[in-house]
């Protein structure tokens, strides 16, 4: 199993997960032409995808799903709450999922799990091929015992490091937006992510990627430092998913 990122941040998100000949796109927050170009960077075409799995209805995650799915006849999996809030899905083959029930696409098992975020029925996912497991956690305001249980034992982890608490407090956002971002239904702060990683780290955790890093309220260096201290490695050994290029294929 391997995975790669089309881009990560408030301007658009997308992650490709591949097991054998099965590839799914997790979220698509980019325009149609941009999505095609980002897939091409990974030597993929949209027709190579088995479908699109969606986390929630915010535009940086679902904004490009409808156009890509209609153009290339891709099925879309999402929760009933996300579907109720989603726009631009007319003509798309939608599959409603249970936020607690795993489902399979050929050799790829997909396990959703609910997260605290300011959306109708948001989920994140664990992907597995029967041998390795990849956990993805972004767009969550805090960790929960259920999140920790779902991510325990994963072999690779894409983990949100959205903001630095001090930068958010002293940054350009108005007070209401600072409260939203920093609240328990907002986004994970570097220290929160590090604390969660400390509970999840184990000897077989092969790769940790920092994701959804804010341009205004964080820096890649701060995110790297927070996670590297937990992993007892050099800051540079922690990779960061950037907004413009994401990251290239990583084998789990």
KOLZAZA-24780 format. One record per atom (N, C-alpha, C, O): x, y, z; residue in three letters. Coordinates in steps of 0.05 Angstrom, whole numbers, padded with zeros to 5 digits, always signed. Each point is the difference from the previous one (the first is absolute). Layout:
<rs>
XYZAla;...
</rs>
This chain:
<rs>
+00017-00024+00000Unk;-00017+00024+00000Unk;+00018+00025+00000Unk;+00021+00001+00013Unk;-00030+00019-00028Unk;+00014+00026+00000Unk;-00020+00023-00001Unk;-00023-00004-00007Unk;+00033+00028+00013Unk;-00018+00023-00001Unk;+00016+00025-00008Unk;+00025+00001+00003Unk;-00039+00019-00013Unk;+00012+00025-00009Unk;-00021+00022+00003Unk;-00024-00005+00001Unk;+00034+00029+00001Unk;-00018+00023+00006Unk;+00000+00020-00023Unk;+00021+00007-00011Unk;-00045+00001+00002Unk;-00002+00020-00021Unk;+00004+00028+00011Unk;+00009+00018-00015Unk;-00013-00014+00040Unk;+00003+00026+00013Unk;-00015+00000+00026Unk;-00019-00015+00003Unk;+00028+00031+00016Unk;-00012-00001+00027Unk;+00000+00028+00012Unk;+00020+00013+00003Unk;-00044-00003+00005Unk;-00003+00026+00012Unk;-00027+00012-00006Unk;-00017-00013-00012Unk;+00013+00037+00021Unk;-00026+00013-00003Unk;-00008+00007-00028Unk;-00023+00007-00005Unk;+00042-00009-00014Unk;-00006+00006-00028Unk;-00007-00026-00016Unk;-00006+00002-00024Unk;+00006-00025+00037Unk;-00007-00024-00014Unk;+00015-00024+00010Unk;+00023+00002+00008Unk;-00037-00025-00007Unk;+00012-00025+00011Unk;-00007-00023-00019Unk;-00021-00002-00012Unk;+00040-00017+00011Unk;-00004-00025-00015Unk;+00022-00019+00006Unk;+00023+00007+00001Unk;-00030-00033+00004Unk;+00019-00020+00006Unk;-00007-00026-00015Unk;-00023-00008+00001Unk;+00042-00003-00015Unk;-00005-00025-00015Unk;+00012-00024+00016Unk;+00022+00001+00009Unk;-00039-00021-00006Unk;+00009-00025+00014Unk;-00002-00023-00020Unk;-00021-00003-00013Unk;+00042-00013+00011Unk;+00001-00021-00020Unk;+00006-00027+00014Unk;+00019-00001+00016Unk;-00034-00019-00022Unk;+00006-00028+00008Unk;-00003-00018-00024Unk;-00023-00003-00010Unk;+00044-00009+00001Unk;-00001-00015-00024Unk;-00007+00017-00024Unk;+00013+00020-00005Unk;-00035-00027-00009Unk;-00009+00015-00022Unk;-00023+00019+00007Unk;-00011+00013-00018Unk;+00005-00011+00043Unk;-00023+00017+00009Unk;+00011+00026+00012Unk;+00017+00000+00017Unk;-00028+00022-00028Unk;+00008+00027+00010Unk;-00025+00016+00006Unk;-00018+00001-00016Unk;+00018+00012+00039Unk;-00022+00018+00007Unk;+00012+00027+00007Unk;+00022+00003+00009Unk;-00039+00017-00014Unk;+00008+00028+00006Unk;-00016+00007+00025Unk;-00024-00001+00001Unk;+00038+00010+00020Unk;-00012+00009+00024Unk;-00003+00031-00002Unk;+00020+00014+00001Unk;-00044-00005-00005Unk;-00006+00029-00003Unk;+00010+00011-00026Unk;+00019-00011-00012Unk;-00031+00033+00003Unk;+00010+00014-00023Unk;-00010+00029+00003Unk;-00024+00006-00005Unk;+00042+00012+00013Unk;-00007+00028+00003Unk;+00011+00018-00021Unk;+00003+00024+00004Unk;+00003-00035-00027Unk;+00012+00015-00022Unk;-00018+00001-00024Unk;-00018-00017-00003Unk;+00021+00037-00014Unk;-00014+00002-00025Unk;+00006-00024-00018Unk;+00020-00014+00005Unk;-00036+00010-00026Unk;+00003-00023-00016Unk;+00027-00001-00014Unk;+00014-00021+00002Unk;-00006+00042-00015Unk;+00026+00000-00014Unk;+00023-00003+00019Unk;+00019-00015-00005Unk;-00021+00028+00028Unk;+00021-00002+00021Unk;+00002-00029+00010Unk;+00022-00010+00004Unk;-00045-00002+00001Unk;+00000-00028+00010Unk;+00013-00019-00020Unk;+00016-00017+00008Unk;-00022+00020-00034Unk;+00012-00016-00021Unk;+00030+00004+00000Unk;+00015-00019-00003Unk;-00006+00044+00005Unk;+00028+00006-00001Unk;+00014-00012+00025Unk;+00023-00010-00003Unk;-00035+00011+00026Unk;+00012-00011+00024Unk;+00002-00030-00001Unk;+00019-00012+00009Unk;-00040-00001-00020Unk;+00001-00029-00004Unk;+00023-00007-00019Unk;+00014-00020+00004Unk;-00012+00036-00026Unk;+00021-00006-00020Unk;+00028+00001+00012Unk;+00018-00014-00008Unk;-00015+00032+00028Unk;+00026+00001+00013Unk;+00007-00026+00014Unk;+00024-00007+00003Unk;-00044-00008+00004Unk;+00004-00027+00012Unk;-00002-00022-00021Unk;-00001-00024+00007Unk;+00001+00032-00032Unk;-00001-00019-00023Unk;-00027-00015+00001Unk;-00001-00024-00006Unk;-00020+00038+00013Unk;-00027-00011+00000Unk;-00019+00016-00017Unk;+00004+00024-00005Unk;-00024-00038-00005Unk;-00023+00013-00013Unk;-00024-00005+00018Unk;-00001-00018+00016Unk;-00019+00035-00019Unk;-00024-00003+00016Unk;-00013-00028-00005Unk;-00012-00011+00018Unk;+00015+00001-00042Unk;-00012-00026-00006Unk;+00014-00023+00015Unk;-00010-00022+00000Unk;+00033+00028+00012Unk;+00014-00020+00016Unk;-00012-00004+00027Unk;+00006-00019+00014Unk;-00024+00037-00006Unk;-00012+00000+00027Unk;-00024-00018+00000Unk;-00016-00001-00019Unk;+00012-00013+00042Unk;-00024-00016+00004Unk;-00022+00017+00011Unk;-00024-00008-00001Unk;+00030+00032+00011Unk;-00020+00018+00010Unk;+00012+00020+00019Unk;+00024+00002+00003Unk;-00042+00014+00010Unk;+00008+00021+00018Unk;-00013-00004+00027Unk;-00025-00005+00001Unk;+00040+00006+00020Unk;-00010-00002+00027Unk;+00002+00027+00013Unk;+00020+00014-00002Unk;-00042-00005+00015Unk;-00001+00028+00010Unk;-00001+00000+00031Unk;-00013-00017+00012Unk;+00027+00036+00000Unk;+00000+00003+00029Unk;-00023+00017+00010Unk;-00013-00007+00020Unk;+00008+00030-00033Unk;-00021+00018+00008Unk;-00006+00021-00021Unk;+00013+00000-00021Unk;-00032+00018+00026Unk;-00010+00017-00021Unk;+00014+00027-00004Unk;-00008+00016-00017Unk;+00029-00010+00032Unk;+00014+00025-00004Unk;+00013+00001-00027Unk;+00011-00020-00010Unk;-00011+00044-00003Unk;+00007+00002-00028Unk;+00028-00009-00006Unk;+00006-00009-00022Unk;+00013+00013+00041Unk;+00027-00008-00005Unk;+00004-00030-00001Unk;+00021-00010-00006Unk;-00043-00005+00012Unk;+00001-00029-00001Unk;-00019-00012-00020Unk;+00005-00021-00012Unk;-00027+00035+00006Unk;-00020-00011-00018Unk;-00005+00017-00024Unk;-00015-00007-00018Unk;+00027+00031+00017Unk;-00006+00019-00021Unk;+00004-00010-00029Unk;-00014+00009-00018Unk;+00033-00027+00014Unk;+00005-00010-00027Unk;-00011-00028-00005Unk;+00004-00011-00022Unk;-00017-00001+00042Unk;-00009-00027-00003Unk;-00021-00004-00022Unk;+00003-00018-00017Unk;-00023+00035+00017Unk;-00022-00003-00020Unk;+00010+00001-00028Unk;-00008-00017-00017Unk;+00024+00037+00010Unk;+00009+00003-00027Unk;+00018-00024-00009Unk;-00003-00010-00022Unk;+00021+00002+00039Unk;+00018-00022-00007Unk;-00016-00026-00002Unk;+00005-00016-00018Unk;-00024+00012+00036Unk;-00015-00025+00000Unk;-00018-00002-00024Unk;-00003-00021-00013Unk;-00010+00043+00005Unk;-00018+00000-00023Unk;+00016-00004-00026Unk;-00007-00016-00017Unk;+00029+00031+00015Unk;+00016-00001-00024Unk;+00011-00028-00006Unk;+00001-00009-00023Unk;+00006-00005+00044Unk;+00013-00026-00003Unk;-00016-00024+00011Unk;+00010-00022+00004Unk;-00036+00028+00002Unk;-00018-00021+00009Unk;+00011-00015+00024Unk;+00001-00025+00000Unk;+00007+00040+00020Unk;+00012-00012+00024Unk;-00021-00001+00022Unk;-00014+00020+00005Unk;+00010-00043+00009Unk;-00017-00001+00023Unk;+00012+00016+00024Unk;+00024+00004+00001Unk;-00042+00005+00016Unk;+00009+00016+00023Unk;-00012-00012+00025Unk;-00024-00005+00001Unk;+00040+00001+00020Unk;-00008-00010+00026Unk;+00001+00023+00020Unk;+00020+00014+00002Unk;-00042-00011+00014Unk;-00001+00021+00020Unk;-00023-00006+00020Unk;-00017-00017-00006Unk;+00017+00030+00029Unk;-00020-00005+00020Unk;-00026+00014-00008Unk;+00000+00018-00017Unk;-00022-00026+00030Unk;-00026+00012-00006Unk;+00000+00030+00008Unk;-00012+00016-00014Unk;+00026-00010+00036Unk;+00001+00028+00008Unk;+00015+00017-00020Unk;-00008+00023-00007Unk;+00030-00033-00003Unk;+00016+00014-00021Unk;-00017+00003-00025Unk;+00000+00022-00012Unk;-00014-00042+00004Unk;-00017+00001-00024Unk;-00021+00022+00003Unk;-00006+00014-00019Unk;-00006-00013+00043Unk;-00021+00020+00004Unk;+00010+00029-00003Unk;-00015+00018-00007Unk;+00040-00014+00013Unk;+00012+00027-00002Unk;+00015+00005-00026Unk;+00007+00023-00006Unk;-00002-00043-00009Unk;+00016+00002-00024Unk;-00015+00014-00023Unk;-00025-00002-00001Unk;+00040+00015-00016Unk;-00011+00012-00024Unk;+00015-00011-00024Unk;+00022-00011+00003Unk;-00034+00014-00027Unk;+00013-00008-00025Unk;+00005-00030-00002Unk;+00021-00008-00011Unk;-00039-00008+00022Unk;+00003-00029-00004Unk;-00022-00011-00018Unk;-00003-00025-00001Unk;-00012+00042-00012Unk;-00020-00010-00019Unk;+00013-00017-00022Unk;+00021+00008-00011Unk;-00033-00031+00005Unk;+00011-00017-00020Unk;+00023-00017+00008Unk;+00012-00014-00016Unk;-00005+00014+00042Unk;+00022-00016+00010Unk;-00011-00025+00013Unk;-00020+00001+00014Unk;+00034-00023-00018Unk;-00008-00025+00013Unk;+00010+00000+00029Unk;+00024-00005+00006Unk;-00042+00011+00013Unk;+00007+00004+00028Unk;-00006-00025+00016Unk;-00021-00013-00004Unk;+00040+00005+00020Unk;-00003-00022+00019Unk;+00001+00011+00028Unk;+00021+00010+00009Unk;-00043-00012+00006Unk;+00000+00009+00028Unk;+00012-00021+00018Unk;-00007-00023-00001Unk;+00025+00032+00018Unk;+00014-00019+00018Unk;-00008+00006+00029Unk;-00008+00021+00007Unk;+00011-00042+00009Unk;-00003+00002+00029Unk;+00027+00009+00012Unk;+00021-00011-00007Unk;-00021+00031+00024Unk;+00025+00011+00010Unk;+00015-00019+00018Unk;+00023+00006+00008Unk;-00035-00029-00001Unk;+00014-00019+00017Unk;+00005-00027-00015Unk;+00011-00018+00012Unk;-00019+00016-00037Unk;+00001-00026-00013Unk;+00020+00000-00023Unk;+00000+00017-00017Unk;+00018-00037+00018Unk;+00020-00003-00022Unk;-00013-00010-00025Unk;-00021-00014+00001Unk;+00033+00021-00024Unk;-00009-00011-00025Unk;+00025-00005-00017Unk;+00022+00010+00006Unk;-00025-00026-00027Unk;+00023-00008-00016Unk;-00003+00006-00029Unk;-00022-00001-00011Unk;+00044+00009-00002Unk;+00001+00003-00029Unk;+00022-00018-00010Unk;+00024+00006+00004Unk;-00031-00028-00015Unk;+00019-00021-00008Unk;+00018-00006+00023Unk;-00009-00009+00021Unk;+00036+00014-00023Unk;+00018-00007+00022Unk;+00004+00022+00020Unk;+00018-00003+00017Unk;-00033+00024-00018Unk;+00004+00023+00018Unk;-00023+00001+00020Unk;-00023+00003-00008Unk;+00029-00005+00033Unk;-00020+00003+00021Unk;+00001+00029+00010Unk;+00021+00011+00005Unk;-00045+00000-00002Unk;-00002+00028+00008Unk;-00018+00002+00025Unk;-00023-00009+00000Unk;+00035+00019+00022Unk;-00014+00002+00025Unk;-00004+00029+00008Unk;+00019+00014+00007Unk;-00044-00004-00009Unk;-00005+00028+00009Unk;-00002+00001+00030Unk;-00006-00020+00013Unk;+00010+00043-00002Unk;-00005+00005+00028Unk;-00007+00029+00005Unk;+00012+00018-00013Unk;-00032-00012+00030Unk;-00009+00027+00005Unk;+00021+00017+00015Unk;+00016-00011+00016Unk;-00016+00036-00022Unk;+00019+00019+00013Unk;-00015+00026+00008Unk;-00020+00006-00013Unk;+00030+00008+00033Unk;-00012+00025+00008Unk;+00009+00023-00018Unk;+00023+00008+00001Unk;-00041+00002-00018Unk;+00006+00022-00018Unk;-00027+00014-00006Unk;-00021-00012+00003Unk;+00023+00037-00012Unk;-00025+00015-00003Unk;-00012-00005-00028Unk;-00002+00018-00016Unk;-00006-00043+00013Unk;-00014-00009-00025Unk;-00022-00018+00009Unk;-00002-00008+00023Unk;-00016-00001-00042Unk;-00024-00014+00007Unk;+00006-00029+00011Unk;-00009-00007+00021Unk;+00025-00008-00036Unk;+00007-00027+00009Unk;+00028-00007-00011Unk;+00003-00018-00017Unk;+00017+00032+00028Unk;+00027-00004-00011Unk;+00013-00026+00009Unk;-00006-00010+00022Unk;+00022-00001-00039Unk;+00015-00024+00006Unk;+00029+00003-00010Unk;+00005+00016-00017Unk;+00012-00033+00027Unk;+00026-00005-00011Unk;+00003-00030-00004Unk;-00019-00014+00004Unk;+00042+00005-00014Unk;+00001-00027-00009Unk;+00026-00015+00007Unk;+00021+00013+00003Unk;-00023-00039-00001Unk;+00023-00018+00000Unk;-00003-00018-00025Unk;-00021-00012-00004Unk;+00043+00010-00011Unk;+00001-00016-00024Unk;+00018-00024+00005Unk;+00021+00002+00012Unk;-00029-00026-00022Unk;+00016-00023+00004Unk;+00000-00019-00024Unk;-00020+00000-00015Unk;+00041-00016+00012Unk;+00001-00019-00022Unk;+00002-00029+00011Unk;+00007-00018-00015Unk;-00013+00015+00041Unk;+00003-00027+00012Unk;+00026-00004+00013Unk;+00004-00019+00016Unk;+00016+00036-00022Unk;+00027-00003+00011Unk;+00008+00026+00014Unk;+00009+00000+00023Unk;-00013+00023-00036Unk;+00007+00026+00011Unk;-00024+00018+00002Unk;-00020-00004-00013Unk;+00022+00024+00031Unk;-00022+00018+00005Unk;+00010+00029+00000Unk;+00021+00006+00011Unk;-00036+00011-00025Unk;+00006+00029-00001Unk;-00023+00015+00014Unk;-00023-00004-00007Unk;+00031+00020+00027Unk;-00020+00016+00014Unk;+00001+00029-00010Unk;+00022+00011-00004Unk;-00045+00002+00001Unk;-00001+00028-00008Unk;-00017+00015+00020Unk;-00023-00008+00006Unk;+00034+00029+00005Unk;-00016+00017+00019Unk;+00007+00029-00005Unk;+00021+00010+00007Unk;-00040+00004-00020Unk;+00001+00029-00002Unk;-00028+00010+00007Unk;-00019-00015+00004Unk;+00017+00042-00002Unk;-00026+00012+00005Unk;-00014-00012+00024Unk;-00023-00010-00001Unk;+00037+00011+00023Unk;-00011-00009+00026Unk;+00009+00021+00021Unk;+00023+00007+00001Unk;-00041+00001+00016Unk;+00007+00020+00020Unk;+00014-00011+00024Unk;+00014+00015+00014Unk;-00017-00041-00010Unk;+00013-00012+00023Unk;+00001-00030-00005Unk;-00014-00010-00018Unk;+00030-00004+00033Unk;-00001-00029-00001Unk;-00021-00011+00019Unk;-00009+00014+00018Unk;+00002-00039-00023Unk;-00019-00014+00018Unk;+00010-00028+00004Unk;+00016-00010-00015Unk;-00026-00004+00036Unk;+00008-00028+00004Unk;-00006-00017-00025Unk;+00015-00019-00006Unk;-00038+00025-00008Unk;-00006-00016-00023Unk;+00020+00005-00023Unk;+00008-00019-00014Unk;+00000+00044+00010Unk;+00020+00006-00020Unk;+00026-00015+00006Unk;+00012-00013-00017Unk;-00004+00014+00042Unk;+00025-00014+00008Unk;-00003-00030-00005Unk;+00019-00013-00009Unk;-00042+00002+00015Unk;-00004-00029-00004Unk;+00002-00007-00030Unk;+00011-00020-00007Unk;-00023+00037-00010Unk;+00000-00005-00028Unk;+00028+00002-00013Unk;+00006-00015-00018Unk;+00010+00033+00029Unk;+00027+00004-00012Unk;+00022-00016+00014Unk;+00023+00000-00009Unk;-00030-00015+00030Unk;+00020-00016+00013Unk;+00010-00022-00019Unk;-00015-00015-00012Unk;+00042+00013+00010Unk;+00012-00021-00015Unk;+00003+00006-00030Unk;+00009-00018-00014Unk;-00016+00042+00005Unk;+00003+00005-00029Unk;+00030+00001-00007Unk;+00017+00006+00017Unk;-00011-00013-00042Unk;+00027-00001-00009Unk;+00010+00026-00012Unk;+00024+00006-00001Unk;-00043+00011-00006Unk;+00006+00027-00010Unk;-00023+00018+00008Unk;-00023-00008+00004Unk;+00029+00034+00000Unk;-00019+00019+00011Unk;+00003+00027-00014Unk;+00021+00012+00000Unk;-00043-00002-00011Unk;-00002+00027-00009Unk;-00015+00016+00021Unk;-00024-00005+00005Unk;+00038+00023+00008Unk;-00010+00013+00025Unk;-00001+00030-00003Unk;+00020+00013-00007Unk;-00043-00002+00012Unk;-00003+00029-00001Unk;+00017+00015+00021Unk;+00000-00007+00023Unk;+00014+00027-00033Unk;+00014+00019+00018Unk;-00008+00027-00010Unk;+00015+00014-00014Unk;-00040-00006+00020Unk;-00011+00024-00013Unk;+00012+00026+00009Unk;+00007+00017-00017Unk;-00004-00014+00043Unk;+00008+00027+00009Unk;+00018-00003+00025Unk;+00000-00020+00014Unk;+00015+00042-00009Unk;+00015+00004+00024Unk;-00017+00018+00018Unk;-00009+00021-00009Unk;+00006-00028+00034Unk;-00018+00014+00017Unk;+00007+00030+00003Unk;-00017+00017-00001Unk;+00043-00012+00004Unk;+00009+00028+00003Unk;-00004+00016-00026Unk;-00009+00023+00001Unk;+00015-00035-00024Unk;-00004+00013-00025Unk;-00030+00006-00005Unk;-00007+00021-00010Unk;-00010-00040+00017Unk;-00029+00004-00004Unk;-00009+00023+00018Unk;-00016+00017-00009Unk;+00024-00017+00034Unk;-00009+00021+00018Unk;+00009+00028-00008Unk;-00014+00019+00004Unk;+00038-00017-00016Unk;+00011+00026-00008Unk;-00002+00005-00030Unk;+00012+00020-00010Unk;-00026-00037-00004Unk;-00002+00003-00029Unk;-00022+00018-00010Unk;-00012+00014+00016Unk;+00007-00015-00042Unk;-00018+00019-00013Unk;-00030-00007+00003Unk;-00017+00016-00008Unk;+00011-00040+00017Unk;-00028-00008+00001Unk;-00016+00016+00021Unk;+00010+00006+00021Unk;-00035+00001-00027Unk;-00017+00012+00021Unk;-00005-00020+00022Unk;+00003-00024-00003Unk;-00012+00035+00026Unk;-00003-00017+00024Unk;-00019-00023-00005Unk;+00005-00022+00010Unk;-00026+00026-00024Unk;-00020-00021-00005Unk;+00012-00023-00016Unk;-00005-00024+00006Unk;+00022+00031-00026Unk;+00013-00021-00016Unk;+00022-00014+00016Unk;+00004-00024-00003Unk;+00010+00039+00020Unk;+00020-00013+00017Unk;-00013-00020+00019Unk;+00010-00022+00004Unk;-00033+00029+00007Unk;-00015-00019+00017Unk;-00009-00024-00015Unk;+00002-00023+00010Unk;-00011+00026-00035Unk;-00008-00022-00016Unk;+00023-00019-00006Unk;-00002-00024+00004Unk;+00024+00035-00014Unk;+00022-00016-00008Unk;+00012-00015+00024Unk;+00007-00023-00001Unk;-00004+00038+00024Unk;+00012-00012+00023Unk;-00018-00015+00018Unk;+00009-00012+00020Unk;-00035+00011-00026Unk;-00020-00014+00017Unk;+00000-00029-00005Unk;+00014-00011-00017Unk;-00030-00003+00033Unk;-00001-00029-00001Unk;-00014-00011-00025Unk;+00000-00025-00004Unk;-00012+00042-00012Unk;-00011-00008-00026Unk;+00014+00013-00023Unk;-00011+00003-00022Unk;+00036+00006+00027Unk;+00016+00014-00020Unk;+00022-00018-00012Unk;-00006-00020-00013Unk;+00031+00028+00019Unk;+00022-00014-00012Unk;+00022-00006+00021Unk;+00002+00014+00020Unk;+00013-00035-00024Unk;+00021-00008+00019Unk;+00023+00020+00000Unk;+00010+00007-00021Unk;-00002+00000+00044Unk;+00024+00017+00005Unk;+00025-00018+00002Unk;-00003-00023+00007Unk;+00026+00034-00012Unk;+00025-00016+00000Unk;+00003-00016+00025Unk;+00006-00024-00001Unk;-00011+00036+00024Unk;+00003-00014+00025Unk;-00020-00023+00004Unk;+00007-00021+00010Unk;-00031+00026-00019Unk;-00021-00021+00001Unk;+00009-00024-00018Unk;-00003-00023+00008Unk;+00012+00029-00031Unk;+00009-00021-00019Unk;+00023-00016+00012Unk;+00001-00024-00002Unk;+00018+00039+00014Unk;+00023-00014+00012Unk;-00009-00018+00023Unk;+00010-00022+00003Unk;-00029+00032+00013Unk;-00010-00016+00023Unk;-00014-00026-00010Unk;+00003-00021+00011Unk;-00018+00024-00033Unk;-00013-00024-00011Unk;+00021-00019-00012Unk;-00002-00024+00005Unk;+00021+00035-00019Unk;+00021-00017-00011Unk;+00015-00015+00021Unk;+00008-00023-00004Unk;-00004+00036+00027Unk;+00015-00013+00022Unk;-00016-00025+00010Unk;+00013-00020+00008Unk;-00039+00021-00010Unk;-00016-00024+00008Unk;+00000-00021-00022Unk;-00004-00024+00006Unk;+00008+00032-00031Unk;-00002-00019-00022Unk;+00026-00012-00009Unk;+00000-00021-00013Unk;+00022+00034+00020Unk;+00026-00010-00011Unk;+00006-00028+00009Unk;-00005-00007+00023Unk;+00016-00008-00041Unk;+00009-00028+00006Unk;+00022-00007-00020Unk;+00005+00015-00019Unk;+00008-00037+00024Unk;+00024-00006-00016Unk;-00005-00005-00029Unk;+00019+00002-00016Unk;-00044-00008+00008Unk;-00006-00006-00028Unk;-00012+00024-00014Unk;-00008-00002-00023Unk;+00005+00025+00036Unk;-00010+00024-00012Unk;+00022+00010-00019Unk;+00019+00012+00010Unk;-00022-00016-00036Unk;+00021+00005-00019Unk;+00002+00029-00010Unk;+00021+00009-00007Unk;-00044+00005+00007Unk;+00000+00026-00012Unk;-00022+00017+00013Unk;-00022-00009+00004Unk;+00029+00034+00002Unk;-00019+00020+00010Unk;+00003+00025-00017Unk;+00021+00011-00002Unk;-00044-00003-00009Unk;+00000+00024-00017Unk;-00017+00022+00014Unk;-00022-00005+00008Unk;+00033+00029-00006Unk;-00015+00023+00010Unk;-00017+00011-00022Unk;+00010+00004-00022Unk;-00036+00002+00027Unk;-00018+00009-00022Unk;-00017+00023+00010Unk;-00002+00006+00023Unk;-00011+00006-00043Unk;-00019+00022+00005Unk;+00013+00022+00016Unk;-00013+00011+00019Unk;+00038-00004-00025Unk;+00015+00020+00014Unk;-00009+00028-00009Unk;+00001+00006-00024Unk;-00010+00011+00042Unk;-00010+00027-00006Unk;+00023+00017-00010Unk;+00022+00000+00011Unk;-00028+00016-00032Unk;+00020+00019-00010Unk;+00003+00024+00018Unk;+00021+00013+00002Unk;-00043-00006+00012Unk;+00000+00025+00016Unk;+00005-00005+00030Unk;+00008+00018+00014Unk;-00014-00043-00005Unk;+00002-00005+00029Unk;+00019-00022+00008Unk;-00002-00011+00022Unk;+00019+00004-00041Unk;+00020-00021+00005Unk;+00022+00002-00020Unk;-00001+00015-00019Unk;+00022-00031+00023Unk;+00021-00003-00019Unk;+00008-00029-00002Unk;-00004-00015+00019Unk;+00014+00006-00042Unk;+00008-00028-00002Unk;+00021-00007+00021Unk;+00000-00022+00011Unk;+00018+00041-00005Unk;+00021-00005+00020Unk;-00011-00005+00028Unk;+00009-00018+00014Unk;-00030+00033-00007Unk;-00012-00004+00027Unk;-00014-00027+00001Unk;+00001-00015+00020Unk;-00015+00007-00041Unk;-00013-00026-00001Unk;+00020-00022+00001Unk;-00004-00020+00014Unk;+00025+00022-00029Unk;+00021-00020+00000Unk;+00012-00003+00028Unk;+00004-00023+00009Unk;+00002+00045+00003Unk;+00012-00001+00027Unk;-00017-00014+00020Unk;+00009-00016+00016Unk;-00035+00022-00017Unk;-00019-00012+00020Unk;-00001-00030-00003Unk;+00001-00015+00020Unk;-00002+00005-00045Unk;-00002-00029-00004Unk;+00027-00014+00004Unk;+00002-00022+00010Unk;+00020+00036-00018Unk;+00026-00012+00002Unk;+00008-00005+00029Unk;+00013-00019+00006Unk;-00021+00037+00012Unk;+00006-00003+00028Unk;-00013-00026+00011Unk;+00012-00013+00017Unk;-00035+00006-00027Unk;-00014-00024+00009Unk;+00014-00025-00012Unk;+00004-00020+00013Unk;+00003+00022-00038Unk;+00012-00022-00015Unk;+00030-00003+00006Unk;+00013-00020-00008Unk;-00001+00039+00022Unk;+00028+00000+00007Unk;+00017-00002-00025Unk;+00018-00016-00003Unk;-00024+00034-00016Unk;+00015+00001-00026Unk;+00006+00029-00006Unk;-00009+00018+00013Unk;+00025-00014-00034Unk;+00005+00027-00009Unk;-00025+00012-00012Unk;-00016-00013-00012Unk;+00014+00040+00016Unk;-00024+00013-00011Unk;-00004-00005-00029Unk;-00022-00004-00010Unk;+00044+00004-00005Unk;-00001-00004-00029Unk;-00010-00028-00008Unk;-00008-00004-00023Unk;+00009-00015+00041Unk;-00009-00027-00006Unk;-00031-00002+00000Unk;-00011-00020-00010Unk;-00002+00041+00020Unk;-00030+00000-00001Unk;-00008+00015-00025Unk;+00008+00024-00004Unk;-00023-00037-00013Unk;-00008+00013-00025Unk;-00026+00015+00003Unk;-00017-00007+00017Unk;+00013+00027-00033Unk;-00024+00017+00002Unk;-00014+00000-00027Unk;+00013+00004-00021Unk;-00039-00008+00021Unk;-00016+00002-00025Unk;-00005+00029-00005Unk;-00013+00014+00016Unk;+00022-00004-00039Unk;-00004+00028-00006Unk;-00024+00005-00017Unk;-00011-00019-00012Unk;+00002+00044+00011Unk;-00024+00007-00015Unk;+00004-00003-00030Unk;-00018-00009-00014Unk;+00041+00016+00004Unk;+00004+00001-00029Unk;+00006-00027-00013Unk;-00010-00006-00022Unk;+00026-00010+00035Unk;+00009-00025-00012Unk;-00006-00025+00017Unk;+00006-00022-00009Unk;-00017+00026+00033Unk;-00006-00024+00016Unk;+00025-00015+00007Unk;+00019+00011+00012Unk;-00018-00037-00019Unk;+00024-00016+00001Unk;-00003-00023-00019Unk;-00022-00009-00006Unk;+00045-00002-00002Unk;+00001-00022-00019Unk;-00006-00027+00013Unk;-00004-00001+00025Unk;+00003-00020-00040Unk;-00007-00026+00010Unk;+00017-00009+00023Unk;+00025+00003+00000Unk;-00038-00014+00020Unk;+00014-00012+00023Unk;-00010-00028+00003Unk;-00024-00005+00001Unk;+00042-00014+00001Unk;-00007-00028+00004Unk;-00005-00005+00030Unk;+00017+00008+00016Unk;-00038-00022-00010Unk;-00006-00006+00028Unk;+00013-00026+00008Unk;-00003-00010+00022Unk;
</rs>
